Protein backbone atom coordinates (compact mmCIF):
# COMPACT_ATOMS: atom_id res chain seq x y z
CA UNK A 1 0.00 0.00 0.00
CA UNK A 2 1.30 3.45 -0.90
CA UNK A 3 2.11 5.75 1.99
CA UNK A 4 2.43 9.50 2.35
CA UNK A 5 4.52 11.64 4.62
CA UNK A 6 2.51 14.13 6.65
CA UNK A 7 2.74 16.45 9.61
CA UNK A 8 -0.24 16.77 11.91
CA UNK A 9 -0.52 19.85 14.12
CA UNK A 10 -2.61 19.44 17.26
CA UNK A 11 -3.65 22.11 19.76
CA UNK A 12 -5.13 20.85 23.02
CA UNK A 13 -7.13 23.61 24.70
CA UNK A 14 -8.66 21.45 27.44
CA UNK A 15 -6.14 19.62 29.66
CA UNK A 16 -8.71 16.91 30.40
CA UNK A 17 -8.63 15.95 26.69
CA UNK A 18 -4.91 15.07 26.75
CA UNK A 19 -5.49 11.48 27.85
CA UNK A 20 -7.87 10.85 24.93
CA UNK A 21 -5.39 12.44 22.51
CA UNK A 22 -2.61 10.17 23.77
CA UNK A 23 -4.84 7.10 23.47
CA UNK A 24 -5.66 7.88 19.83
CA UNK A 25 -2.00 8.56 19.02
CA UNK A 26 -1.07 5.22 20.60
CA UNK A 27 -3.51 3.47 18.24
CA UNK A 28 -1.54 4.88 15.27
CA UNK A 29 1.95 4.51 16.76
CA UNK A 30 3.09 2.15 13.98
CA UNK A 31 2.85 5.07 11.53
CA UNK A 32 4.36 7.80 13.71
CA UNK A 33 7.93 8.79 12.82
CA UNK A 34 8.26 11.35 15.60
CA UNK A 35 6.35 13.50 18.04
CA UNK A 36 7.03 16.82 19.75
CA UNK A 37 4.87 18.28 22.50
CA UNK A 38 5.15 21.79 23.88
CA UNK A 39 3.15 22.95 26.89
CA UNK A 40 2.34 26.64 26.49
CA UNK A 41 1.59 27.43 30.12
CA UNK A 42 0.95 31.16 29.61
CA UNK A 43 -2.00 30.31 27.35
CA UNK A 44 -3.03 27.08 29.11
CA UNK A 45 -2.71 24.96 25.96
CA UNK A 46 -0.49 22.21 24.62
CA UNK A 47 0.90 22.13 21.09
CA UNK A 48 1.76 18.75 19.58
CA UNK A 49 3.28 18.00 16.19
CA UNK A 50 3.30 14.51 14.73
CA UNK A 51 5.38 13.35 11.75
CA UNK A 52 3.86 10.32 10.00
CA UNK A 53 4.48 7.96 7.12
CA UNK A 54 1.16 6.22 6.54
CA UNK A 55 -1.54 5.45 3.99
CA UNK A 56 -3.72 8.47 3.19
CA UNK A 57 -6.71 6.79 4.86
CA UNK A 58 -4.84 6.29 8.14
CA UNK A 59 -3.72 9.93 8.25
CA UNK A 60 -7.25 11.14 7.56
CA UNK A 61 -8.71 8.75 10.13
CA UNK A 62 -6.25 9.90 12.80
CA UNK A 63 -6.96 13.56 12.07
CA UNK A 64 -10.70 12.94 12.18
CA UNK A 65 -10.60 11.04 15.47
CA UNK A 66 -8.47 13.74 17.08
CA UNK A 67 -10.71 16.50 15.75
CA UNK A 68 -13.77 14.93 17.38
CA UNK A 69 -12.23 15.19 20.85
CA UNK A 70 -13.66 18.24 22.67
CA UNK A 71 -11.16 21.07 23.00
CA UNK A 72 -8.78 19.72 20.34
CA UNK A 73 -7.91 21.41 17.04
CA UNK A 74 -6.15 19.48 14.25
CA UNK A 75 -4.63 20.28 10.84
CA UNK A 76 -2.66 18.00 8.52
CA UNK A 77 -0.10 18.95 5.87
CA UNK A 78 1.09 16.42 3.31
CA UNK A 79 4.38 16.15 1.46
CA UNK A 80 4.17 16.08 -2.32
CA UNK A 81 4.14 12.59 -3.77
CA UNK A 82 7.56 11.18 -4.57
Phi, psi and omega in degrees: 000136180288139179244163177231152175264134182215158172240130178248125176261130183232131173241121180257111182266342179242114182305329181291348178273349185300321181296319178294320178300312180298323179295317179294317179298322178299322180297335182249019186298334179296335183263348186277124178278317181197163183215140175226129178240136181231115173281126179254084189298324181299328180258351179072029180233168172237140180244126182234134172240138183236127172260130184228154168229103190206164171299149180309318182297322180291320179295316179295320179296316178299312179301317180295316180296318178294320181294338179275354178280128180302134177081016181236129175248140186222140172219144177240143175233133185251144172286153175296150179298145180263000000 
